[in-house]
Amino acid sequence: MLEKIKSPNDVKHLTLTEMTQLASEIREKIINVTAKNGGHIAPSLGVVELTIALLKVFNPLINSIVWDVGHQSYAYKILTGRNEQFDTLRQFNGISGFNKITESKYDAFGVGHTSTSISAALGITTAKELNNHSKKTIAIIGDGAMTAGLAFEGLNNAGGLKKDLIVILNDNNMSISKSVGGLQKYFADILASKPYNKFRDEIWKLIQSLPKNIRNKIIFGAHKLEEALKNILVPNIFFEDLGFRYIGPIDGHDIENMVKIFRGVKHNIIGPVLIHIITQKGKGYEFAENDAVKFHGISPFDNETGKIKTANANRSYSQVFGDTLVDIGKNDKKVVAITAAMAEGTGLCRFAKEFPDRFFDVGIAEQHAVTFAAGLAVQGIKPYVAIYSTFLQRAYDQIIHDVALQNLPVRFCIDRAGIVGEDGPTHHGVFDLSYLRCIPNIVIIAPKCEKEFVMMLKFMHQYNKGPIAIRYPRGETPIYNNLSLTPIELGKSEVIEQGEKIAIITIGTAYEIGYELRNKLNEDGFNPYLVNARFVKPIDDQMLNTLIKNGVNYIITIEDNVIAGGFGSAVLEKVNMLTNKVKVRILGIGDTFVTHGNTNTLFEFIGLTAEKIYNEIRPDIKKRRRRA
């Protein structure tokens, strides 16, 4: 059946039996491909029937469909002309794991971060109206995404504007409604039906024709009666108070009923509507059904056993962070941990279990997380805020206004810094050094290995003079047993190898690239210094001064951050204050959004490997004095 679907239009001609078969085949495809490539399997398995029902009723080229986050849109990709490319999901030069307007005409809006769908869909439907092409626009958003303020800002605005917008609330955690019974199904059918909506409109028109003194009393009474009836049957009158017609909850795996509801809404209701559906994450794959958290986003796995194919040889940075914070927390009851719906991803599950009263998962609410931490800090608590680099961007004003301006000792633990791999440009953490370095009062550090990471986390615990941020990547921690680490001192770097004329200065895990580059330069007759910067801010002035006094006239900086405003920029600014006789070559990520793919492939693609850097700088350094 799936092979016959070349475009969304083909879905419209299917019978219920054929749609049921199609759902089964799509699930099999999603399981097989994500087992090979990794990906967001549980969210996508949960909305297969919803996707089929949507495409049965709506035309995505006319009724724009905006997926929130996009990690649940695999079935949508398969049914909108990308079935043959689906094997390349999340691979370099393959299709993205999220929606991209440059990938398909059926992707109405690019996504990757959460809670944007309602605002974007409202903008799209308003634009259609301004362009005289008014058609319904659809936003699909999960119950988890509804914890973010942006979602409610969109709902509030949409309810006030009364635009022709459909919001589908995909409730897969049972956190909003715990049952889908026959009475709710019956009532949902009534709310979407033509007779009910026609009768409702006629009644309100009749009331409007009455004298004002009588009309107001009747309107008040009618509203109360309707609200009372719905309160008996429907749990979410909140949405109606925002100006939305509410329909549901309905079974998100019942294609026939969803098609009926969607048709009713399409033809009988004008204005903002919220359709509440209940789905099961991981539907159709036992392992994902039983552990939706693990299979939310997963590395390649064995689809027969559900086990991840390759386990890290070393602990991941997230694991080291979580374990170290537990150790710190055991000795200091003022230490608390905060995350924004990423307890597992940031490694905080153990801390949450051991110190439940000192662990705070604030939901998808990064802005609140930061200001909440500021409030804790002002009362002497020591908050560690663990957030992915790409998501911390959402709290930028709070970092400046609520933390840095007041110089509060909030500890930012920035996970997934640098290139993260297959999740691509929406998730690469390549801007944090730039957007944090310009903020007064903040200290920024980055470790090169596991031991240094632990030392830095303990240094952060002792640092109470203001905000401090540590950034670290996804994946396992390197271990350099042959290196003896010097203690962490504020603003002090670590000179790993002495040299002459040339200096390689790295930050964080870029150390490995710098180490390999030095070996290549050694083979070519050069003897560069190798420096592990440790601190991005404050920069080590004394180290730079010493290098210059010792005759260094060529400095190479390496970082996995954008070049603009990053670590290399900090070095260049400081060197230019000291001398005009030293060339600084900044190696990092250029003025571009890096695509998705395997991490090693991406580093090769952007030229951030020892070999690529060596070939790039070799003509320049050949002019420098060779080692005797």
C-alpha positions in Angstrom: 0.0 0.0 0.0 2.7 2.5 1.0 4.5 2.2 -2.4 1.4 3.4 -4.1 1.4 6.7 -2.2 3.3 9.2 -4.2 1.7 12.4 -2.9 -0.8 13.4 -0.1 -3.5 13.4 -2.7 -3.3 9.6 -3.0 -4.4 9.3 0.7 -7.7 11.0 -0.1 -8.9 8.0 -2.2 -8.2 5.3 0.4 -10.8 3.3 2.2 -10.7 2.9 6.0 -9.3 -0.6 5.5 -6.6 0.7 3.3 -5.7 3.5 5.7 -5.4 1.0 8.5 -3.1 -1.1 6.4 -1.1 2.1 5.4 -0.7 3.0 9.1 0.9 -0.5 9.8 3.3 -0.2 6.8 4.3 3.3 7.9 5.1 2.1 11.4 7.2 -0.7 10.0 9.2 1.8 7.9 9.7 4.2 10.7 11.0 1.4 13.0 13.4 0.0 10.4 14.9 3.3 9.4 15.3 4.7 12.9 16.8 1.4 14.0 19.5 2.1 11.4 19.8 5.8 11.6 18.6 6.7 15.1 15.9 9.4 15.5 12.7 10.4 17.3 10.8 7.1 17.0 8.3 7.3 19.8 6.8 10.7 19.0 6.4 9.8 15.3 4.9 6.3 15.9 2.3 8.1 18.1 0.8 10.2 15.3 0.7 7.9 12.3 -3.2 7.7 12.3 -3.4 11.4 13.0 -1.2 12.2 10.0 -3.3 9.9 7.7 -6.6 11.5 8.9 -5.2 15.0 8.3 -4.1 14.2 4.8 -7.5 12.5 4.1 -9.4 15.7 4.9 -7.0 18.6 4.2 -4.7 19.6 1.4 -1.4 20.7 2.9 -0.7 23.0 -0.1 -3.9 24.9 0.7 -4.4 24.2 4.4 -0.8 24.7 5.7 0.2 22.2 8.3 2.7 23.3 10.9 4.2 20.7 13.1 5.5 21.7 16.5 9.2 20.7 16.9 8.8 18.4 13.9 10.3 15.3 15.6 6.9 13.6 15.2 6.5 14.3 11.5 8.2 11.1 10.1 4.8 9.8 8.8 4.1 13.2 7.3 7.4 13.1 5.4 6.7 9.6 4.1 3.3 10.6 2.8 4.4 13.9 1.3 6.7 12.6 -1.4 9.7 11.6 0.7 9.2 7.9 1.1 12.0 7.0 -1.3 14.4 9.3 0.5 13.3 8.3 4.0 16.2 5.8 4.3 18.5 8.9 4.3 16.8 10.4 7.4 19.2 12.5 9.5 22.1 11.4 7.3 24.6 13.8 5.7 23.0 15.0 2.4 19.8 13.2 3.4 16.5 14.4 4.6 16.3 16.2 7.9 14.8 14.8 11.0 12.6 18.0 11.3 10.5 20.0 8.9 12.3 22.4 6.5 10.8 24.7 4.0 13.8 24.2 1.7 13.2 20.4 1.8 9.6 20.1 0.6 6.8 22.3 -0.6 4.6 20.5 1.9 6.6 21.8 4.9 4.9 25.0 5.7 7.3 26.2 8.3 10.8 25.1 9.5 10.9 23.8 13.0 13.2 22.0 15.5 12.6 23.9 18.8 9.4 23.6 20.7 6.2 25.6 21.1 6.5 27.7 17.9 3.7 26.1 15.9 0.7 28.1 17.1 2.4 31.5 16.6 3.7 30.5 13.1 0.4 29.0 12.0 -1.4 32.1 13.2 1.0 34.2 11.1 0.5 32.0 8.1 -3.3 32.1 8.3 -3.3 35.9 8.8 -1.1 36.3 5.8 -3.4 34.2 3.7 -6.3 36.5 4.7 -4.3 39.6 3.8 -3.5 37.9 0.4 -7.1 37.1 -0.2 -6.4 33.4 0.0 -8.1 32.7 3.3 -8.0 29.0 4.1 -7.7 27.1 7.4 -4.2 26.6 8.8 -3.4 23.8 11.1 -0.9 23.6 14.0 -0.1 20.3 15.7 1.4 20.7 19.2 2.1 18.2 22.0 1.0 18.6 25.6 4.6 18.9 26.7 5.1 21.9 24.4 2.1 23.5 26.0 4.2 24.2 29.1 6.1 26.9 27.3 5.0 30.5 27.5 5.3 31.0 23.7 2.4 28.5 23.1 0.1 30.4 25.3 1.1 33.7 23.8 0.1 32.3 20.5 -3.2 30.9 21.8 -4.0 34.2 23.5 -3.4 36.2 20.3 -5.2 33.7 18.1 -8.3 33.7 20.3 -8.4 37.5 20.1 -7.9 37.7 16.4 -10.5 35.1 15.6 -8.6 33.8 12.6 -9.4 30.5 10.9 -6.9 28.4 12.8 -7.1 24.8 13.9 -4.8 23.8 16.8 -4.5 20.0 17.3 -3.4 19.3 20.8 -1.6 15.9 20.7 -1.9 14.7 24.3 0.4 11.7 24.6 1.3 11.9 28.3 -2.2 11.8 29.7 -1.3 15.0 31.5 -4.3 17.0 30.4 -7.0 14.4 30.2 -6.9 10.9 31.6 -9.8 9.3 29.8 -11.4 9.0 26.4 -14.8 7.5 27.0 -18.0 7.1 25.0 -19.6 10.2 26.4 -16.6 12.4 25.4 -16.6 10.9 21.9 -20.3 11.5 21.5 -20.0 15.1 22.7 -17.0 15.8 20.4 -19.1 14.6 17.4 -21.9 17.0 18.4 -19.5 19.9 18.8 -18.2 19.4 15.2 -21.5 18.6 13.6 -23.3 21.0 11.2 -26.7 20.9 12.9 -25.2 21.9 16.3 -23.1 24.7 14.9 -26.0 26.0 12.8 -28.4 25.9 15.7 -25.8 27.6 17.9 -25.3 30.5 15.4 -29.0 31.0 15.0 -29.6 31.2 18.7 -26.9 33.8 19.1 -28.3 35.8 16.2 -31.7 35.7 17.8 -30.4 36.9 21.2 -28.6 39.8 19.5 -31.9 41.1 18.1 -33.5 41.4 21.6 -33.6 44.6 23.6 -30.3 45.4 25.3 -31.5 45.0 28.9 -33.0 41.6 28.1 -30.2 40.6 25.7 -27.4 41.0 28.3 -29.1 38.8 30.9 -29.9 36.1 28.3 -26.4 36.1 26.9 -24.9 35.8 30.5 -27.3 32.9 31.3 -26.7 31.1 28.0 -22.9 31.3 28.4 -23.2 29.9 31.9 -25.5 27.1 30.7 -23.2 26.1 27.9 -20.1 26.3 30.1 -21.8 24.2 32.8 -22.7 21.5 30.3 -19.2 21.4 28.9 -17.7 21.3 32.3 -19.6 18.1 32.9 -18.3 16.5 29.8 -15.2 18.4 28.7 -12.2 19.0 30.9 -10.6 21.9 29.2 -12.8 25.0 29.2 -9.6 27.0 29.6 -9.2 27.0 25.8 -12.7 28.3 25.3 -11.9 31.2 27.7 -9.1 32.1 25.4 -11.5 32.3 22.4 -11.1 28.8 21.0 -13.9 26.4 20.2 -12.9 23.2 22.0 -13.5 19.7 20.6 -12.4 16.5 22.3 -10.9 14.6 23.8 -10.9 12.1 20.9 -8.9 8.9 20.3 -5.9 9.8 18.2 -5.6 6.3 16.8 -9.2 6.1 15.5 -8.8 7.2 11.9 -12.5 7.0 11.1 -13.6 9.2 13.9 -10.8 11.7 13.4 -11.7 12.0 9.7 -15.3 12.7 10.7 -14.3 15.3 13.3 -11.9 17.0 10.9 -14.5 17.2 8.1 -17.0 18.7 10.5 -14.5 21.4 11.7 -13.4 22.1 8.1 -16.9 22.6 6.8 -18.9 23.8 9.8 -16.7 26.1 12.0 -15.1 29.4 11.2 -12.6 30.8 13.6 -10.1 29.3 16.1 -10.7 25.7 17.0 -8.7 23.4 19.4 -9.1 19.7 18.8 -7.8 17.6 21.7 -6.6 14.1 20.7 -5.2 11.4 22.9 -2.3 9.3 21.5 0.2 6.8 22.8 3.9 7.5 22.3 5.6 4.6 20.6 2.3 3.1 19.4 2.9 -0.2 17.6 6.4 -0.9 18.8 6.5 -2.7 22.2 9.8 -1.3 23.4 8.9 2.3 22.6 5.5 1.8 24.2 7.1 0.5 27.4 9.8 3.2 27.5 8.8 6.3 25.6 11.5 8.3 27.3 14.3 6.2 26.0 12.8 6.0 22.5 11.9 9.6 22.4 15.2 10.3 20.6 17.5 7.4 20.3 20.7 6.3 18.7 20.7 3.3 16.2 19.3 0.2 17.9 18.4 -3.4 17.3 14.8 -3.4 16.4 14.4 -7.0 17.6 15.7 -6.3 21.1 15.3 -2.6 21.4 18.9 -2.3 22.6 21.2 0.5 21.5 23.8 -1.0 19.1 26.9 0.9 20.2 27.4 2.0 23.8 30.0 4.6 24.8 33.3 3.2 26.0 33.6 6.1 28.4 31.0 8.0 30.4 29.2 10.8 28.5 29.7 14.4 29.6 26.0 14.4 30.8 26.7 11.3 33.0 29.8 12.8 34.4 28.0 16.0 35.1 25.1 14.2 36.9 27.4 12.0 39.0 29.6 14.9 40.0 26.7 17.1 41.0 25.4 14.3 43.2 28.8 14.2 44.9 28.8 18.0 45.3 25.1 17.9 46.5 25.9 15.4 49.2 28.2 17.8 50.9 26.3 21.0 50.4 22.5 21.2 51.0 22.3 24.6 49.3 23.1 23.0 45.9 20.0 22.5 43.7 19.6 21.4 40.1 17.2 22.9 37.5 16.4 21.6 34.1 13.8 22.4 31.4 12.1 19.1 30.6 15.5 17.5 29.9 16.3 15.5 33.1 17.4 12.4 31.2 19.3 14.3 28.5 21.2 16.4 31.0 22.1 13.5 33.2 20.1 14.7 36.2 18.0 11.6 36.9 20.3 10.4 39.7 20.3 13.8 41.4 16.5 13.9 41.1 16.2 10.5 42.8 18.7 11.3 45.6 17.6 14.9 46.3 14.0 15.2 45.1 13.5 18.3 47.2 16.4 20.0 45.5 15.6 19.0 41.9 13.4 21.2 39.7 12.2 20.2 36.3 10.3 23.4 35.3 9.0 22.0 32.0 9.8 23.5 28.6 10.3 26.9 30.1 13.9 28.1 29.8 13.1 31.7 30.5 11.4 30.7 33.8 14.2 28.3 34.6 16.8 31.1 34.5 14.8 33.6 36.5 13.7 30.9 39.0 17.5 30.2 39.4 18.1 33.9 39.9 15.5 34.0 42.7 17.1 31.1 44.4 20.6 32.6 44.1 19.5 35.9 45.6 18.6 34.0 48.8 21.9 32.1 49.0 21.0 28.9 47.2 23.5 27.5 44.7 21.5 26.7 41.5 23.0 24.6 38.7 20.9 25.2 35.6 21.4 22.4 33.1 20.1 23.3 29.6 21.2 22.4 26.1 23.1 25.2 24.4 20.6 25.7 21.6 17.7 26.0 24.1 19.5 28.4 26.4 19.2 30.9 23.5 15.5 31.1 24.5 16.4 32.7 27.8 18.8 35.3 26.7 17.1 38.3 28.2 16.8 36.5 31.5 20.5 35.7 31.6 21.3 39.4 31.1 18.5 41.1 33.0 17.8 38.7 35.9 21.2 37.1 36.4 24.2 39.0 35.1 22.9 42.6 35.8 22.5 41.6 39.4 25.7 39.6 39.4 24.0 36.6 40.9 26.0 33.3 41.3 23.9 31.1 39.0 25.8 28.2 37.5 25.0 27.5 33.9 25.8 24.0 32.7 25.5 24.1 28.9 25.1 20.7 27.5 25.2 19.8 23.8 27.6 22.6 23.0 29.3 22.5 19.6 28.3 20.2 16.7 25.7 17.7 17.9 25.4 15.6 14.7 22.2 14.2 13.2 19.7 16.7 14.7 21.3 19.4 12.6 21.1 23.2 12.5 18.3 23.6 14.9 20.2 21.8 17.6 23.9 22.5 17.1 25.2 24.5 20.1 27.6 26.8 18.2 26.5 30.2 19.3 26.8 30.1 23.1 30.4 31.4 23.4 29.4 34.4 21.3 26.1 35.3 22.9 27.5 34.9 26.4 31.0 36.4 26.1 29.5 39.9 25.5 27.6 39.9 28.8 29.3 41.7 31.8 30.1 39.8 35.0 29.9 36.3 33.5 32.7 33.7 33.6 32.9 31.1 30.8 34.9 27.8 31.0 35.1 24.7 28.9 36.9 21.3 29.7 39.0 19.3 27.4 38.5 15.9 29.2 36.6 14.1 31.9 39.0 14.9 34.8 39.1 18.6 33.9 35.3 18.6 33.7 35.0 17.3 37.2 37.6 19.8 38.5 35.7 22.7 36.8 32.3 21.6 38.2 33.9 21.7 41.7 35.5 25.1 40.9 32.0 26.4 39.9 30.7 25.3 43.3 33.3 27.4 45.1 32.8 30.4 42.8 30.3 32.8 44.3 31.3 36.2 42.8 28.7 36.1 40.0 27.3 33.9 37.2 29.5 31.2 35.7 28.9 29.0 32.7 30.5 25.8 31.6 30.0 24.3 28.1 30.5 20.7 27.0 29.5 18.6 24.0 27.3 15.6 23.4 28.9 12.3 23.7 31.6 10.5 25.7 34.4 12.3 27.5 38.0 11.9 26.4 40.5 10.6 29.0 44.1 11.7 28.7 45.9 9.5 31.2 49.3 10.9 30.2 48.5 14.4 31.2 48.8 15.8 34.7 46.2 18.5 35.3 47.1 21.8 37.1 44.5 23.2 39.5 41.7 25.4 38.1 42.4 29.1 38.8 40.2 31.9 37.7 41.2 33.2 34.3 44.3 30.9 34.0 45.1 28.7 31.1 47.2 25.5 30.9 50.3 25.4 28.7 50.5 21.7 27.6 53.6 22.0 25.4 56.3 24.6 25.2 57.4 25.8 21.7 58.6 28.7 19.6 57.2 31.2 17.2 53.8 29.5 16.7 51.1 28.9 19.4 48.0 26.7 19.1 45.4 27.8 21.7 42.3 25.6 22.0 39.2 25.8 24.1 37.3 22.8 25.4 37.2 19.6 23.3 38.9 21.4 20.4 42.0 20.4 22.3 42.1 17.1 20.5 42.2 18.9 17.1 45.0 21.2 18.4 47.0 18.2 19.7 46.8 16.4 16.3 47.6 19.7 14.5 50.7 20.2 16.6 51.9 16.7 15.7 51.5 17.4 12.0 53.4 20.7 12.4 56.2 18.9 14.3 56.5 16.4 11.4 56.9 19.4 9.1 59.7 21.0 11.2 57.8 23.4 13.4 57.6 23.4 17.2 54.4 25.2 18.3 53.2 25.9 21.8 50.1 24.0 22.7 47.8 25.8 25.2 44.5 24.6 26.7 42.7 27.9 27.4 40.2 26.6 29.9 38.7 30.1 30.3 37.0 32.0 27.5 36.2 34.8 29.9 38.2 36.1 31.6 40.9 35.4 29.0 44.4 34.6 30.3 46.2 38.0 29.7 49.4 36.8 31.3 49.6 33.7 29.1 49.2 35.8 25.9 51.8 38.4 27.2 54.3 35.6 27.9 53.8 34.1 24.5 54.4 37.4 22.8 57.5 38.2 24.9 58.8 34.7 24.1 58.7 35.6 20.4 55.5 34.0 19.2 54.3 35.9 16.1 51.6 33.5 14.8 48.7 32.3 17.0 46.1 29.7 15.9 42.9 29.4 17.9 40.5 26.5 17.5 37.0 26.3 18.8 33.7 24.5 18.0 31.7 27.7 18.1 31.0 30.3 15.4 34.0 32.5 14.7 32.1 35.7 15.0 32.4 36.9 18.6 33.7 33.6 19.9 36.9 32.4 21.7 39.2 33.3 18.8 37.7 36.8 18.7 38.5 37.2 22.4 42.1 36.2 21.8 42.4 38.5 18.8 40.9 41.5 20.7 43.4 41.0 23.6 46.4 40.4 21.3 45.6 43.6 19.3 45.7 45.5 22.6 49.2 44.2 23.3 50.9 44.3 19.9 50.3 44.7 16.2 53.1 42.3 15.2 51.3 39.0 15.9 49.0 37.3 13.4 46.0 35.5 14.9 44.3 32.8 12.8 40.9 32.0 14.1 39.6 28.5 13.3 36.0 27.7 14.1 32.6 27.6 12.4 32.0 30.2 9.6 29.0 32.4 8.9 26.7 29.5 8.1 24.1 27.1 9.6 25.8 23.7 9.7 23.7 20.9 8.2 22.9 17.5 9.8 24.9 14.3 9.7 27.5 12.3 11.5 29.6 14.5 13.8 32.9 13.4 12.2 31.5 14.0 8.8 30.4 17.4 9.7 33.7 18.4 11.2 35.3 17.3 7.9 32.7 19.2 6.0 33.3 22.5 7.8 37.1 22.1 7.7 37.5 21.7 11.4 40.0 18.8 11.5 43.7 18.7 12.0 44.3 17.7 8.4 42.1 20.4 6.9 43.5 23.1 9.2 47.1 22.0 8.5 46.5 22.3 4.7 44.8 25.7 5.2 47.6 27.3 7.3 50.6 25.6 5.9 51.3 28.2 3.1 51.2 30.9 5.8 53.4 29.2 8.4 56.0 28.2 5.8 57.0 31.9 6.0 57.7 31.5 9.7 61.0 30.4 11.1 61.5 26.6 11.1 62.7 24.8 14.1 66.5 24.4 14.2 
